[in-house]
Amino acid sequence: MRYAILTLSLASVLAACDSGPTFTEAEPGEQLSAGEGTVTKVDQNAFSLPLANLSPTRRLDFSVGNSFFRNPWVIAPASTDARDGLGPLFNTNACQNCHIKDGRGHPPGPEAKQAVSMLVRLSVPAGEGDDLTRSGLVAEPNYGGQFQDAAIPGVAPEGRVRVEYSPLVMRFADGHEVELRKPRLTFSNLGYGQMHPATLFSARIAPPVIGLGFLEAISDEDLLAHADPGDADGDGISGRANQVWDRASDTTQLGRFGWKAGQPSLRQQNAEAFANDMGLTSNLVPTDSCAPSQQACLALPDGGTPEVSDEILDNVTFYTRNLAVPARRNVNDPKVLEGKGLFFQTNCQGCHVPSYTTAADAAEPELANQTIRPYTDLLLHDMGPELADGRPEFLANGQEWRTPPLWGIGLTEAVNGHTQFLHDGRARNLMEAILWHGGEAAASRDKVLTFDAEQREALLAFLNSL
């Protein structure tokens, strides 16, 4: 069945035609998305390169981290002591399997036995007296905080997850229609009993890992300068920072990584991924993927304590911190400049903030004092019921998502062979991703719906240049 979920009045069309900024040439240095760290390669390996300003000696460290990111981990006990301890429950056996070529994952196809580059987060509503300070949520009692559809031999995986879709149609003012697909998760072959009847589910595809060190190097003050939780300026955008638990400092810190900004640092993001995605413990995250109720899982041999040494975690963090961002293409192309003007006229930059200068005390000297253009504010925004997962995470509610960076987005197909976007991969192209925007972004989406074919082409040309 097809549904038209939005129609536009003549008044709304005219309102959207108000003049806004136009651009006749690129800004100085605009093609350098990551300042001096920008790389110029734009082929299928464009997301897998070290920062352009990384010294030859430090490129060796980058290669070491790459090996632990790329190569598979194995079951314990094994002769490969540095890489054993996988599972017992897991989603994949290597970081690279989810972050394909250091890029974007995708939802599973209808015949897939495992989701691999898409995972499903689980939780149940918090009750009175639940302390969420350190976890930000209450895990599902039988399956924990993440559904694992793979397991080592002799252990039952938690089950199988599939994604089914129903159609929704959006209609532009000129009559052009775009059919969206609304996902629905189904679970089968549950290995550890029934889930809690109030379980909350959130599908997440793996995001690209380029430029993460630069995002970490933006000062808290610069990010908070864009926060407006009460919408004091009346523009309809009320971004706010997530405040999450930092394991290293044992304090609450500003969240900036993950689809809901649930992680405060790149090192903790990596440690949590090792634990939740591969069942590998570290000193930072000493618990593995077995839920407390899964006693047989907990009793199996492990790869030592911890399974991921501090040195390996540091190597992987160095690698992910120094992955480069490719240069922009065609920044002076008239169609790209027209699309940039439309991007600003629709106030997309209200959340996708174009640029920052990184802090002088960045974790690595190559990341410091760089003018970067990630097109994000790393803040939480209410995206409306259309994109809601209903699942809170620290301060983020069930309708809020962190603004994802847009840099490199135009190379997704070249690197990953697909163009599936948003947190669960429901959008099959950039226009579908735009049309799913609701809540604080509804006004911007409605303006896009007034665009004619040439304007749509220009907007996409700009996004594909990023």
GUVOTI-44821 format. One line per 10 residues: for each residue z, y, x of N, C-alpha, C. Coordinates in steps of 0.1 Angstrom, whole numbers. Each point is the difference from the previous one (the first is absolute). Layout:
Z,Y,X,Z,Y,X,Z,Y,X | ...
This chain:
0,-12,8,0,12,-8,0,12,9 | -7,11,-4,-1,12,7,7,11,-7 | 7,8,8,8,11,-6,-3,13,7 | -3,11,-8,-1,13,6,14,6,0 | 6,2,12,14,4,0,1,15,2 | -11,8,1,2,14,1,-13,7,-4 | 1,10,-8,-12,8,-4,4,15,3 | -10,8,3,2,14,4,-5,9,-10 | 8,11,-3,-5,10,-9,-8,10,7 | -8,9,-7,-7,10,6,9,10,8
12,3,-6,9,9,6,5,-5,14 | 2,-13,0,5,-6,13,-11,1,11 | -13,-2,-5,-11,1,9,-1,14,6 | 1,10,-9,-1,14,5,11,3,9 | 12,-5,-3,12,4,8,-2,-6,14 | -6,-11,1,-2,-7,13,-11,7,8 | -7,9,-5,-11,7,7,5,12,7 | 13,3,-1,5,12,7,-4,-1,15 | -3,11,6,-4,0,14,12,-3,9 | -3,-6,11,10,-4,10,-6,2,14
7,-5,10,-5,2,13,-13,-8,2 | -9,6,8,-12,-7,5,-1,1,15 | -8,-9,6,0,-1,14,-15,0,5 | -3,8,9,-13,1,5,-2,-6,14 | 11,-3,7,0,-6,13,14,-7,2 | 0,-9,9,12,-8,3,10,10,8 | 12,-3,-2,11,7,7,-1,-4,15 | 5,8,9,0,-4,14,8,-13,3 | -6,-9,6,7,-13,3,2,-9,-12 | -6,3,-11,2,-8,-12,-4,-15,2
-10,-2,8,-4,-14,2,10,-9,7 | 10,7,7,10,-7,8,12,-3,-9 | -1,-11,-8,10,-4,-9,14,-1,6 | 0,-5,12,13,-2,7,1,8,13 | -5,12,0,1,8,12,-6,-7,13 | 7,1,11,-5,-6,12,-1,-15,0 | 7,-6,-10,0,-14,-1,-11,-6,-7 | -9,8,-6,-11,-4,-8,-10,-8,8 | -5,-11,-6,-11,-8,6,-13,2,-8 | -11,-2,7,-13,3,-6,-7,-12,-5
5,-12,3,-7,-12,-5,2,-2,-15 | -11,-3,-7,0,-1,-14,-6,-13,-5 | 1,-11,7,-6,-12,-4,12,-9,-6 | -3,-13,-1,10,-9,-6,13,-1,8 | 1,5,12,12,0,8,6,13,1 | -4,9,-9,5,14,1,15,2,-2 | 7,-10,-6,14,2,-3,9,-7,11 | -7,-6,10,8,-9,9,0,6,14 | -2,13,2,0,6,13,13,7,3 | 3,1,13,11,8,4,-3,15,0
10,8,-1,-1,14,1,-10,4,11 | -8,10,-2,-10,4,10,8,6,12 | 12,6,-2,7,6,11,11,-9,6 | -1,-13,-3,9,-10,6,-5,-4,14 | 9,1,9,-3,-3,14,-4,-15,2 | -8,-3,11,-3,-14,3,12,-9,1 | 10,5,6,12,-9,2,6,-3,-14 | 1,10,-8,6,-2,-14,-9,-8,-9 | -13,0,3,-9,-8,-7,3,-15,2 | 5,-4,11,5,-13,3,11,-4,-10
10,9,-1,11,-2,-10,-6,-1,-14 | -10,8,-3,-6,-1,-13,-6,-14,-2 | -7,-5,10,-6,-14,-1,10,-11,-2 | 12,2,6,11,-10,-1,4,0,-15 | 3,12,-5,4,1,-14,-11,-6,-10 | -12,3,4,-11,-5,-8,0,-15,-1 | 3,-7,11,0,-15,0,11,-5,-10 | 11,6,-1,11,-4,-9,-4,3,-14 | -7,11,-2,-5,4,-13,-11,-9,-6 | -8,-5,9,-12,-7,-4,1,-15,0
7,-6,10,1,-14,1,10,-6,-10 | -2,-13,-4,8,-6,-10,14,-5,6 | 10,1,-9,13,-6,4,0,-15,-5 | 9,-8,6,-1,-14,-3,14,-5,-5 | 0,-12,-5,13,-6,-5,9,-4,12 | 13,2,-2,10,-4,10,4,-15,-3 | 4,-7,10,-1,4,14,-14,-2,6 | -3,7,10,-14,-1,6,1,4,15 | -10,-4,7,0,3,14,-3,15,2 | -5,7,-10,-3,14,1,13,7,-5
10,1,9,13,6,-4,-1,14,-5 | -10,8,6,0,14,-4,-6,2,-14 | -7,-10,-5,-7,2,-13,4,-10,-10 | 12,-7,1,3,-10,-10,11,6,-9 | 1,-8,-12,10,4,-10,-6,4,-13 | -13,-2,-2,-7,4,-12,7,-7,-12 | 1,8,-11,6,-5,-12,15,-1,0 | 5,-10,-8,-8,-11,-7,-9,5,-11 | 3,11,-7,-8,6,-10,-7,12,6 | -12,3,-3,-7,11,6,-13,4,-9
-6,11,3,-12,4,-6,-12,-2,9 | 2,1,13,-10,-1,10,6,-3,13 | -8,-5,10,6,-3,13,-4,10,11 | -7,11,-3,-3,10,9,-2,14,-7 | 5,10,7,-2,14,-6,-14,3,-3 | -9,-4,9,-14,3,-2,-7,-6,-12 | 6,-11,-6,-5,-6,-11,1,8,-13 | 10,9,0,2,9,-11,-7,13,3 | 2,6,11,-6,12,5,-13,-3,7 | -10,-4,-8,-12,-6,6,-7,10,9
-2,-3,12,-6,9,10,8,13,0 | 13,-1,-2,9,12,0,-3,9,-12 | -7,-6,-10,-4,8,-12,7,-5,-12 | -7,1,-11,5,-1,-13,-1,-15,-6 | 10,-5,-6,-1,-12,-7,-7,0,-13 | 1,-10,-8,-7,-1,-13,7,-10,-9 | -1,1,-13,6,-10,-9,-8,-13,1 | 7,-11,-3,-7,-13,1,-11,-2,-11 | -10,-7,4,-11,-3,-10,5,-11,-9 | -7,-3,-10,4,-10,-10,2,-14,5
-6,-4,11,1,-13,5,9,-1,12 | 6,11,4,9,0,12,12,-8,-2 | 4,-8,10,12,-8,-1,12,8,4 | -2,10,8,11,9,4,-5,15,-1 | 10,9,-2,-4,14,-1,-3,6,14 | 7,-5,10,-2,4,14,2,15,3 | -10,9,-3,1,14,3,6,8,-12 | 5,-6,-10,7,6,-11,13,-7,-2 | 11,7,-1,13,-6,-3,5,5,-13 | 11,-6,-5,6,4,-12,15,2,3
4,12,-2,15,3,1,7,-3,-13 | 12,-5,1,8,-4,-12,13,7,0 | 6,3,-11,13,5,-1,4,-1,-15 | 13,2,-3,5,0,-13,7,13,-2 | 1,5,-13,7,13,-2,15,0,5 | 4,11,6,13,1,6,10,0,-12 | 11,-6,3,11,0,-10,11,10,4 | 10,2,-8,11,8,3,8,-5,11 | 2,8,10,8,-5,12,-9,-5,11 | -13,-2,-2,-9,-4,11,-1,12,10
2,-3,13,-1,9,11,-14,-1,6 | -9,10,-3,-13,0,5,-2,8,13 | 10,5,6,-1,9,11,-8,-6,12 | 2,-13,3,-7,-6,11,-13,-7,-4 | -1,-5,-12,-12,-8,-4,-9,8,-9 | 5,9,-7,-9,8,-9,-4,-7,-13 | 5,-13,-2,-4,-8,-11,9,-12,-1 | -2,-8,-11,7,-12,-1,-10,-11,0 | 0,-9,9,-10,-11,2,1,-10,-12 | -11,-6,-3,0,-11,-10,8,-12,5
9,-5,-8,10,-10,6,-6,-13,6 | -11,-5,-6,-5,-12,5,-11,1,11 | -7,12,0,-11,2,8,1,12,10 | 11,7,-1,2,11,10,-8,12,-4 | -3,8,10,-7,13,-2,-15,-1,1 | -6,-11,4,-14,-2,2,-4,-14,-3 | -11,-1,-7,-5,-14,-4,-9,-5,12 | 5,-12,5,-8,-6,11,-7,-13,-5 | -13,1,1,-9,-11,-5,-5,-9,10 | 7,-1,12,-3,-9,11,13,-5,5
0,-12,6,12,-6,6,-4,-10,11 | 9,-3,9,-2,-10,10,0,-14,-6 | -6,-10,6,0,-14,-6,14,-4,-3 | 1,-7,-12,13,-5,-4,8,10,-9 | -5,12,-1,7,10,-8,-10,5,-11 | 6,1,-12,-9,5,-11,-2,15,1 | -12,4,-1,-2,15,-1,6,5,-13 | 2,13,-1,6,5,-12,-9,-1,-12 | -13,-2,2,-9,-1,-11,-13,6,3 | -8,2,-10,-13,6,1,-1,13,-9
-6,10,5,-2,12,-8,-15,3,-1 | -4,4,-12,-14,3,-3,-1,14,-6 | -11,6,1,-2,13,-7,-12,-1,-10 | 3,4,-12,-10,1,-10,-2,14,-4 | -12,3,-5,-3,14,-3,-5,2,-15 | 3,11,-5,-6,4,-13,-6,14,2 | -11,3,-7,-8,12,2,6,12,-7 | -1,12,6,2,13,-6,-11,9,4 | -4,8,-9,-12,9,3,4,15,0 | -4,7,10,1,14,1,-13,7,-2
-1,10,-8,-12,7,-3,0,14,6 | -10,3,7,-2,14,5,-6,9,-11 | 1,13,3,-4,10,-10,-15,-2,-3 | -8,-4,10,-14,-2,-2,-4,-13,-6 | 10,-8,-4,-3,-13,-6,0,-12,10 | 0,3,13,1,-11,9,13,-8,-1 | -1,-13,0,12,-8,-2,3,-9,13 | 13,-2,2,4,-8,11,10,-10,-6 | -3,-13,2,9,-10,-4,10,-3,10 | 13,2,-3,11,-4,9,5,-14,-3
8,-5,9,6,-13,-3,15,1,1 | 7,-4,-10,15,0,0,5,-14,3 | 8,-1,11,5,-13,5,12,-5,-8 | 1,-13,-1,11,-7,-5,3,-12,9 | 13,-1,5,4,-11,8,4,-12,-8 | -4,-12,5,5,-13,-6,5,-9,11 | 11,-7,-3,6,-9,10,0,-14,-5 | -2,-9,9,0,-14,-3,6,-9,11 | 2,-12,-3,6,-10,10,13,6,7 | 8,6,-8,13,5,5,8,-11,6
4,2,13,7,-10,8,15,0,-1 | 6,11,-6,14,1,1,6,4,-13 | -6,-5,-11,6,3,-13,-6,12,-6 | 4,4,-12,-5,11,-7,5,13,6 | -8,11,-1,5,13,5,8,6,-11 | 8,9,4,9,8,-9,-9,6,-11 | 4,0,-12,-9,5,-11,-3,15,1 | 8,7,7,-3,15,2,-6,3,13 | -6,-10,7,-6,3,13,-11,10,0 | 1,9,9,-10,11,2,-9,-4,11
-13,2,-2,-10,-5,10,-8,12,5 | -4,0,13,-8,11,5,-10,-6,10 | -13,-1,-3,-10,-5,9,-3,11,10 | -1,-4,13,-3,10,11,-10,-6,9 | -11,7,2,-10,-4,11,4,6,13 | -3,-6,11,3,5,13,-8,13,3 | 7,11,3,-8,12,3,-5,0,14 | -9,9,4,-4,1,14,11,5,9 | 0,-4,12,11,3,9,-4,11,11 | -11,7,-3,-5,10,10,9,13,-2
3,7,11,6,12,0,15,0,-4 | 6,-11,0,14,-1,-4,10,8,9 | -3,0,13,8,7,9,0,15,-3 | -12,5,-4,0,14,-3,7,3,-13 | 0,-8,-10,8,2,-12,15,0,3 | 4,-9,10,14,0,4,4,12,7 | -10,7,7,2,12,8,0,13,-8 | -3,-1,-13,2,13,-8,15,2,-2 | 4,12,2,15,3,-2,4,-1,-14 | 12,-4,-2,6,0,-14,-2,13,-7
3,11,8,-1,13,-5,-14,3,-6 | -10,-4,7,-14,3,-4,-3,-8,-13 | 5,-12,-1,-2,-8,-12,7,6,-12 | 13,3,3,8,6,-11,-5,13,-5 | -7,7,8,-6,13,-4,-9,-1,-11 | -6,-12,-2,-9,-2,-11,7,-6,-13 | 13,-4,1,7,-5,-11,3,10,-10 | -1,-3,-13,2,9,-11,5,-8,-12 | 12,-7,2,4,-9,-10,2,5,-14 | 3,13,-1,1,6,-13,-12,8,-5
-11,-1,8,-13,7,-3,3,15,-2 | 7,6,10,4,14,-1,-12,9,-1 | -12,-4,7,-11,9,0,-9,-2,-12 | 3,-10,-9,-7,-1,-13,-14,-6,1 | -3,-6,12,-14,-5,1,-2,-15,-5 | 11,-5,-6,-1,-14,-5,3,-11,10 | 2,4,13,2,-10,10,14,1,5 | 8,-11,0,14,1,3,4,-11,10 | -7,0,11,2,-10,10,14,0,5 | 6,-11,3,13,-1,6,1,-11,11
9,2,9,1,-10,11,9,-12,-5 | -4,-12,4,9,-11,-2,10,0,12 | 13,-4,-4,10,-1,10,4,-14,1 | -1,-6,11,1,-15,2,10,-3,11 | 4,-13,1,9,-4,10,-7,-3,13 | 5,6,11,-5,-2,13,10,-10,7 | -5,-12,3,9,-10,6,5,4,14 | -9,6,8,4,3,14,11,10,0 | 0,10,-8,10,11,1,11,-2,-10 | -1,-10,-9,10,-3,-11,2,12,-8
-11,8,-3,1,11,-9,-12,1,-9 | 1,9,-10,-12,3,-8,-9,10,6 | -13,-3,0,-10,8,6,-12,2,-9 | -8,10,3,-12,2,-8,-10,-12,2 | -4,-5,-12,-10,-11,1,-14,5,1 | -8,-7,7,-14,5,2,-10,-12,1 | 4,-12,1,-10,-11,1,2,-10,-12 | -11,-6,-3,0,-9,-12,-5,7,-12 | -5,-7,-10,-6,5,-12,9,10,-8 | 13,-3,2,10,9,-7,9,7,10
-5,2,13,7,6,10,14,-6,2 | 1,-13,0,12,-7,0,6,-3,14 | -8,4,10,4,-3,14,1,13,8 | 10,2,8,2,13,7,-7,1,14 | -3,-12,6,-6,0,13,-10,-11,1 | -9,2,10,-10,-11,2,6,-12,6 | 10,1,8,7,-12,5,6,-8,-11 | 7,6,-9,6,-7,-11,-11,-5,-10 | -10,7,-2,-11,-5,-8,-6,-13,6 | -1,-1,13,-5,-12,6,10,-11,-1
13,3,2,10,-11,0,1,-5,-14 | -1,8,-10,1,-5,-14,-12,-8,-3 | -12,3,5,-12,-8,-2,1,-13,6 | 5,-1,12,3,-13,7,8,-8,-9 | 11,5,-5,10,-8,-8,-6,-4,-14 | -6,10,-7,-4,-3,-13,-14,-7,-1 | -9,3,9,-13,-5,-1,-2,-13,8 | 8,-2,10,-1,-12,9,13,-8,2 | 11,5,-6,12,-8,1,6,1,14 | -2,10,8,4,2,13,12,10,2
11,-5,5,11,9,2,-1,9,12 | 7,11,0,2,8,12,14,6,0 | 4,6,11,13,7,0,1,11,-10 | -11,6,-3,0,11,-10,1,-6,-14 | -7,-11,-3,0,-6,-13,3,-15,2 | 13,-4,0,4,-13,5,-1,-11,-11 | -4,3,-12,-2,-10,-10,-15,-3,-2 | -2,-13,-4,-14,-4,-1,-5,0,-15 | -10,-8,-3,-6,1,-13,6,-9,-10 | 10,-8,3,6,-9,-9,10,8,-9
-1,-1,-13,10,6,-9,13,-7,1 | 11,6,-3,13,-6,1,1,-13,-7 | -7,-1,-12,1,-13,-8,-8,-11,6 | -9,2,10,-9,-10,5,7,-7,12 | 9,-8,-3,8,-6,10,-8,-9,10 | -9,-8,-6,-8,-9,9,-8,8,10 | -5,12,-5,-8,9,9,9,5,11 | 12,4,-4,9,6,10,5,-10,11 | -1,-13,-4,5,-11,10,-10,-4,10 | -12,5,-1,-11,-5,9,1,7,14
-5,-7,10,0,6,14,-6,13,1 | 5,9,8,-7,13,2,-4,1,15 | -6,12,3,-5,2,13,9,8,9 | 13,-1,-3,10,6,9,5,13,-7 | 10,6,6,7,11,-6,-1,12,10 | -9,10,-2,-9,1,-11,-13,-7,4 | -9,-2,-10,-13,-6,2,-10,10,6 | 1,13,-4,-7,11,6,9,8,10 | -2,-2,12,9,7,10,-2,15,-1 | 9,8,5,-1,14,1,-12,4,7
-3,-7,11,-12,3,8,-13,-2,-8 | -1,-10,-8,-12,-3,-8,-1,11,-11 | 11,3,-6,0,10,-10,-4,14,5 | 5,3,12,-4,12,7,-15,0,3 | -5,-11,5,-15,-1,3,-8,2,-13 | 3,-6,-11,-7,2,-12,1,14,-5 | 12,6,1,2,14,-4,-9,9,8 | 0,-2,13,-9,8,9,-14,-1,-4 | -5,-12,-3,-14,-2,-5,-2,7,-13 | 8,-2,-10,-3,7,-13,2,15,1
9,4,10,2,15,1,-12,7,7 | -8,-8,7,-10,6,8,-14,-4,-4 | -2,-5,-12,-13,-3,-5,-7,13,-4 | -12,2,4,-7,13,-2,-6,2,-13 | -3,12,-3,-7,3,-12,-15,4,3 | -10,-5,-7,-13,4,4,-3,15,-4 | -10,5,7,-4,14,-3,-7,1,-13 | 0,11,-7,-7,3,-12,-15,0,4 | -8,-3,-11,-15,1,2,-5,11,-9 | -11,6,4,-8,9,-8,8,11,-6
9,6,8,9,10,-5,-8,13,-4 | -12,2,6,-7,12,-4,-12,-2,-10 | 0,-12,-5,-10,-4,-10,2,8,-12 | -10,7,-6,2,8,-12,6,-7,-11 | -4,-13,-2,6,-8,-11,15,-3,2 | 3,-3,12,14,-2,4,9,13,-2 | -6,11,4,7,13,-2,2,3,-15 | -11,-3,-8,1,2,-14,12,-8,-6 | 0,-13,5,10,-9,-5,14,4,4 | 1,6,12,13,5,4,5,11,-9
-9,9,-4,3,11,-9,5,-6,-13 | -7,-10,-5,4,-6,-13,14,-7,1 | 3,-6,12,13,-6,2,11,10,-1 | -3,12,6,10,11,-1,1,6,-14 | -12,1,-7,0,6,-13,8,-8,-10 | 0,-13,2,8,-9,-9,14,-2,4 | 4,7,11,14,0,5,4,-14,6 | -10,-8,4,4,-12,6,9,2,13 | -3,11,7,8,3,12,15,3,-3 | 3,2,-13,14,2,-4,9,-12,4
-6,-12,0,8,-12,5,-6,-5,13 | -13,0,1,-7,-5,12,-1,12,9 | 11,4,6,1,12,9,-9,-3,12 | -9,9,3,-10,-3,11,6,-1,14 | 8,9,4,3,0,14,15,3,4 | 4,-4,12,13,3,5,-2,1,15 | 11,6,7,1,-1,14,12,-9,3 | -2,-10,8,11,-9,2,11,6,9 | 12,-6,-1,11,6,7,-1,-2,15 | 7,9,8,0,-1,14,8,-12,6
9,-5,-8,9,-11,4,-5,-13,-6 | -13,-2,-2,-5,-12,-5,4,-12,8 | -1,-12,-5,5,-12,7,-9,-3,12 | -12,4,0,-9,-2,12,-6,13,3 | -2,4,13,-5,13,4,-14,3,-6 | -8,-11,-1,-14,2,-5,0,4,-15 | 11,-2,-7,1,3,-14,5,15,-2 | 5,6,10,7,13,-2,-10,12,0 | 4,10,-8,-7,12,-1,-15,-1,-3 | -3,-9,-8,-14,-2,-4,-3,5,-14
-11,6,-2,-4,4,-13,-7,-12,-7 | 5,-5,-10,-5,-12,-7,-4,3,-14 | -9,-8,-5,-5,2,-14,0,-13,-8 | 12,-4,-4,2,-12,-7,-3,0,-15 | 1,12,-6,-2,2,-15,11,-8,-7 | 12,3,2,12,-6,-7,12,9,2 | 9,-1,-9,13,7,2,11,-10,2 | -3,-13,-1,10,-11,1,12,1,-10 | -2,8,-11,10,1,-10,-3,-8,-12 | 10,-2,-8,-1,-7,-13,-6,9,-11
-9,-6,-8,-5,7,-11,-1,-9,-12 | 3,5,-12,-1,-7,-12,-15,-1,-4 | -5,-12,1,-14,-2,-3,-3,-5,-14 | 10,1,-9,-1,-3,-14,0,-15,-3 | 0,-3,-13,0,-15,-3,-12,-8,4 | -11,7,2,-12,-7,4,2,-9,13 | 7,6,9,2,-7,13,14,-6,2 | 8,2,-10,14,-4,2,2,-15,2 | 9,-3,9,4,-14,1,14,-3,-6 | 7,11,-4,13,-1,-7,11,-4,9
-3,0,13,10,-6,10,5,11,9 | 13,4,-1,6,10,9,2,-5,14 | 0,9,10,3,-3,14,7,12,6 | 13,-2,3,8,12,3,-1,11,-10 | -5,12,4,-1,11,-10,-13,-1,-8 | -9,-8,4,-13,0,-7,2,-8,-13 | -5,6,-11,1,-7,-13,-13,-8,-2 | -1,-6,-12,-11,-10,-2,-13,6,-2 | -1,14,-1,-13,7,-1,-4,7,12 | 9,0,11,-3,8,11,-6,-8,12
-9,6,7,-6,-5,12,-1,10,11 | 1,-4,12,-3,9,11,-14,3,1 | -4,13,3,-13,4,2,-6,-8,13 | -10,-8,-2,-6,-7,11,-9,9,9 | 0,-1,13,-9,7,8,-14,-3,-3 | -9,10,1,-14,-3,-3,-9,-1,13 | 6,3,12,-8,-1,12,-6,-14,2 | -12,-1,3,-7,-13,3,-5,-7,-13 | 3,6,-12,-3,-7,-12,-15,-3,-2 | -8,9,6,-14,-2,-2,-6,-11,9
8,-6,9,-4,-11,8,5,-13,-5 | 6,-1,-11,6,-12,-6,-10,-11,-1 | -12,3,-5,-10,-11,-2,-5,-4,14 | -2,9,9,-5,-4,13,10,-9,7 | 13,3,-1,10,-8,7,4,-13,-8 | 2,2,-13,5,-11,-7,-9,-7,-10 | -12,5,-1,-10,-6,-9,2,1,-15 | 9,9,-4,2,2,-14,4,15,-2 | 1,4,-13,5,13,-3,10,-1,-11 | 11,-7,2,10,-2,-10,13,8,4
4,9,-9,10,10,3,11,0,-10 | 10,8,3,13,2,-7,9,-11,4 | 13,0,-4,10,-8,5,-2,-15,-3 | -8,-3,-11,-2,-14,-3,-15,-4,1 | -8,9,5,-14,-3,2,-8,0,-13 | 5,6,-11,-7,-1,-13,-13,8,0 | 0,11,8,-12,9,1,-11,-6,9 | -12,-2,-5,-11,-6,8,-8,10,8 | 3,13,-2,-6,10,8,8,13,-1 | -4,10,7,8,12,0,1,8,-13
-11,0,-8,0,6,-13,10,-7,-9 | 0,-13,0,10,-7,-9,14,4,4 | 2,1,13,14,4,5,4,13,-5 | -10,10,0,3,13,-5,3,0,-15 | -7,-8,-8,1,0,-14,13,-8,-5 | 6,-7,9,13,-6,-3,12,10,1 | -3,11,6,11,10,2,5,5,-13 | 13,0,-2,6,5,-12,12,8,4 | 9,3,-10,13,7,3,-3,14,6 | 6,2,12,-2,13,7,-14,2,4
-8,-10,1,-14,1,4,-10,0,-12 | 5,0,-12,-9,-1,-12,-8,13,-1 | 5,11,3,-8,13,-1,-12,-1,10 | 3,-4,12,-11,-2,10,-10,-10,-5 | 4,-11,-5,-9,-10,-5,-9,6,-11 | 7,7,-9,-8,5,-12,-11,10,5 | 3,8,11,-10,8,5,-12,-8,6 | 3,-10,7,-10,-9,5,-9,-5,-11 | 6,-3,-12,-7,-6,-11,-10,11,-6 | 1,12,4,-10,10,-4,-12,1,9
1,-7,12,-11,1,10,-13,-7,-5 | -11,7,3,-13,-7,-2,-3,-9,12 | -12,-7,-1,-3,-10,10,0,6,14 | -6,12,2,-1,6,13,14,3,6 | 9,5,-9,14,3,5,7,-13,3 | -2,-10,-8,7,-13,4,-5,-5,13 | -13,1,2,-6,-4,13,6,8,12 | 2,13,-2,5,9,10,15,-4,3 | 8,-2,-10,14,-3,2,1,-14,8 | -8,-9,-4,0,-13,7,-5,1,15
-10,9,2,-5,3,13,12,5,9 | 8,9,-5,11,5,7,10,-11,3 | 4,-7,-10,10,-11,3,-5,-10,10 | -13,-3,-1,-5,-10,9,-2,5,14 | 1,13,2,-1,6,13,14,0,7 | 11,-3,-7,13,0,6,3,-12,9
